[in-house]
Amino acid sequence: MDVLGMIYDALMADPSIKETANGRIKFYEFPETGEVKAPFIIIDPLDVPLPQGFADDTWLTYDYLIQIDVWSKKRTTTRELSGKIRHVMWKLGFSQGSGVDEWDKGTGIFRDARRYRGKLYRDDLYTL
C-alpha cells in the first residue's frame, strides 16, 4: 500500500490545499529556508508500518505514524493549511497526535508539524 501517495492524492483533491501548495507538497524533503516564498507541505513517515489487529495468526492492519509539516511566511496561512490537512487526514482514518508549532525569527518562517496515526487494512487481505 502506497500510503504516502494516498495522502498526497487526498491533499491534492482538496481545492484549497491544491491552490495554495501545488508543486510544493514533498515527501521526506524539507525546503531550504530561502526557498520558502510560498507554503510548503512535507509528508514524512516517522516509523515503518507496524503489523496490528491480529486474527488467526495473521495481521489485518498496518499502523502508520506520519508527520506533516506546513512551512510558510504567514502565520494564518500555516494555521489554515494545517487545519485543512487535519480534516483530510481524519477522512483517511488518521487521528492527530502531538506536534510542534514554531516561528523562526531569523527566517520569518512559521512551521506547524503535526503527527498523525492511523490503521489501514492490508491490500492483500482477501488473497491470504
PEPEWO-V582196 format. One record per residue. N is the residue number from 0. OMEGA is omega in radians with two decimals (999 if undefined). Layout:
# PEPEWO-V582196
[[N	OMEGA] [N	OMEGA]]
This chain:
# PEPEWO-V582196
[[0	3.11] [1	-3.08] [2	-3.14] [3	3.08] [4	3.11] [5	3.12] [6	3.12] [7	-3.14] [8	3.14] [9	3.09] [10	-3.13] [11	3.11] [12	3.08] [13	-3.06] [14	-3.12] [15	3.11] [16	-3.13] [17	-3.13] [18	-3.04] [19	-2.99] [20	-3.12] [21	-3.10] [22	-3.12] [23	3.00] [24	-2.99] [25	3.00] [26	3.04] [27	-2.91] [28	3.13] [29	-3.11] [30	2.96] [31	-3.07] [32	3.12] [33	3.14] [34	-3.01] [35	3.05] [36	3.07] [37	-3.06] [38	3.03] [39	3.00] [40	-3.13] [41	3.12] [42	-3.01] [43	3.06] [44	-3.11] [45	-3.13] [46	3.05] [47	3.09] [48	-3.10] [49	3.09] [50	-3.13] [51	3.03] [52	-3.05] [53	3.02] [54	3.14] [55	3.11] [56	3.10] [57	3.08] [58	-3.05] [59	-3.06] [60	2.95] [61	3.07] [62	-3.09] [63	3.01] [64	-3.05] [65	3.00] [66	3.09] [67	3.13] [68	2.95] [69	3.10] [70	3.02] [71	3.13] [72	-3.13] [73	-3.14] [74	-3.10] [75	3.10] [76	3.13] [77	3.14] [78	-3.11] [79	3.12] [80	3.14] [81	3.10] [82	3.11] [83	3.11] [84	3.10] [85	3.14] [86	3.11] [87	-3.12] [88	3.10] [89	3.13] [90	3.11] [91	3.13] [92	3.14] [93	3.05] [94	-3.11] [95	3.06] [96	-3.10] [97	3.12] [98	-3.13] [99	3.05] [100	-3.06] [101	3.08] [102	3.11] [103	-3.09] [104	-3.09] [105	-3.10] [106	-3.09] [107	-3.11] [108	3.01] [109	-3.11] [110	3.04] [111	-3.12] [112	-3.12] [113	3.12] [114	-3.11] [115	3.10] [116	3.13] [117	3.07] [118	3.13] [119	3.14] [120	3.12] [121	3.07] [122	-3.02] [123	-3.03] [124	-3.08] [125	3.12] [126	-3.11] [127	999]]
